[in-house]
């Protein structure tokens, strides 16, 4: 038996041990212990389910192969047909198990902070940034995730120079981490009288929300400025100063939050963004150290890399990382991103499995 299956057998036994331990009367009264066991069991539940299905399929396949030699021609023919089906199912389960056993990013289940900024292209880039924000908001709605704006810088024609927002939902980072990078749009702006196609870009950064235990920030490292929230044209939208600007002195990172009417809420959101940026900075430095001069894998969050082009005249989206081309931009911009994310995630998993095998 391959080492992978030795490991799976041990995991399967551990699952039964946890289940038995959770059923003990003395454990039922220990909430913390019960929660810890439940969390451990949940973390291996999918792997155990796949392994048991694979094991049952292996047994059925062995029996079907034996029946192929039956003297009854009809039974032998049925057995051969069943062998073909079971072999396909067996191979599929084995691939799923390999994927399930791949080390998971411990941040995958976290909420995310998304930062979208208009790049080259002036007002058209700001309009595209607003399109991307709506796309991710609608995708979040489809997943029953909650979206909260931290801060935004709108322009008068409906565009956004910048928007930072939180998405709260289980597994949000595991899906949206593949969206980090430069997004390019090619289309005819509404203001273009000659009908010429313009190319504009916006950058997307997806950061996992950092917990206080991940990043410790001393008060002495912060400069806190409080000011009035500004609306269009610089008008004050609050009579009381509620906007918060945090400057992290050691790194020079600045975070502004002004969308809430409460100074406390703005500060809390600004701190969440600051922690996320500091964690991202640390993780990026570690990844560069590990990778050296080797190009980072897909999904590394390299925000200087052009990852995708949205071509409106041809109703085409191209993901440059994996060479994927799909059509129907209206549906994609309405939040239907699963097929694209699935393709990028599958390519990433295949690369990682290949590296592990090597």
Secondary structure as the mmCIF struct_conf table of DSSP 4:
data_model
#
loop_
_struct_conf.conf_type_id
_struct_conf.id
_struct_conf.beg_label_comp_id
_struct_conf.beg_label_asym_id
_struct_conf.beg_label_seq_id
_struct_conf.end_label_comp_id
_struct_conf.end_label_asym_id
_struct_conf.end_label_seq_id
HELX_RH_AL_P HELX_RH_AL_P1 UNK A 3 UNK A 22
TURN_TY1_P TURN_TY1_P1 UNK A 23 UNK A 23
BEND BEND1 UNK A 24 UNK A 24
HELX_RH_AL_P HELX_RH_AL_P2 UNK A 25 UNK A 28
TURN_TY1_P TURN_TY1_P2 UNK A 29 UNK A 29
HELX_RH_AL_P HELX_RH_AL_P3 UNK A 31 UNK A 67
TURN_TY1_P TURN_TY1_P3 UNK A 68 UNK A 69
BEND BEND2 UNK A 71 UNK A 72
HELX_RH_AL_P HELX_RH_AL_P4 UNK A 73 UNK A 101
BEND BEND3 UNK A 102 UNK A 102
HELX_LH_PP_P HELX_LH_PP_P1 UNK A 103 UNK A 105
TURN_TY1_P TURN_TY1_P4 UNK A 106 UNK A 109
BEND BEND4 UNK A 110 UNK A 110
STRN STRN1 UNK A 112 UNK A 118
TURN_TY1_P TURN_TY1_P5 UNK A 120 UNK A 121
HELX_RH_AL_P HELX_RH_AL_P5 UNK A 122 UNK A 142
TURN_TY1_P TURN_TY1_P6 UNK A 143 UNK A 144
STRN STRN2 UNK A 146 UNK A 154
TURN_TY1_P TURN_TY1_P7 UNK A 156 UNK A 157
BEND BEND5 UNK A 158 UNK A 158
STRN STRN3 UNK A 160 UNK A 168
BEND BEND6 UNK A 169 UNK A 169
TURN_TY1_P TURN_TY1_P8 UNK A 170 UNK A 171
HELX_RH_AL_P HELX_RH_AL_P6 UNK A 172 UNK A 176
HELX_RH_3T_P HELX_RH_3T_P1 UNK A 177 UNK A 179
STRN STRN4 UNK A 181 UNK A 187
TURN_TY1_P TURN_TY1_P9 UNK A 190 UNK A 191
TURN_TY1_P TURN_TY1_P10 UNK A 193 UNK A 194
STRN STRN5 UNK A 198 UNK A 208
HELX_LH_PP_P HELX_LH_PP_P2 UNK A 209 UNK A 211
TURN_TY1_P TURN_TY1_P11 UNK A 212 UNK A 214
HELX_RH_3T_P HELX_RH_3T_P2 UNK A 219 UNK A 221
STRN STRN6 UNK A 222 UNK A 227
STRN STRN7 UNK A 230 UNK A 230
HELX_RH_3T_P HELX_RH_3T_P3 UNK A 232 UNK A 234
STRN STRN8 UNK A 236 UNK A 236
BEND BEND7 UNK A 237 UNK A 237
BEND BEND8 UNK A 239 UNK A 240
STRN STRN9 UNK A 243 UNK A 248
TURN_TY1_P TURN_TY1_P12 UNK A 249 UNK A 252
STRN STRN10 UNK A 253 UNK A 257
BEND BEND9 UNK A 259 UNK A 261
HELX_RH_AL_P HELX_RH_AL_P7 UNK A 263 UNK A 291
TURN_TY1_P TURN_TY1_P13 UNK A 292 UNK A 293
BEND BEND10 UNK A 294 UNK A 294
HELX_LH_PP_P HELX_LH_PP_P3 UNK A 295 UNK A 297
TURN_TY1_P TURN_TY1_P14 UNK A 298 UNK A 299
BEND BEND11 UNK A 300 UNK A 300
TURN_TY1_P TURN_TY1_P15 UNK A 303 UNK A 304
BEND BEND12 UNK A 305 UNK A 305
STRN STRN11 UNK A 306 UNK A 311
TURN_TY1_P TURN_TY1_P16 UNK A 312 UNK A 315
STRN STRN12 UNK A 316 UNK A 319
TURN_TY1_P TURN_TY1_P17 UNK A 320 UNK A 323
STRN STRN13 UNK A 324 UNK A 327
HELX_RH_AL_P HELX_RH_AL_P8 UNK A 329 UNK A 333
TURN_TY1_P TURN_TY1_P18 UNK A 334 UNK A 335
HELX_RH_AL_P HELX_RH_AL_P9 UNK A 338 UNK A 357
#
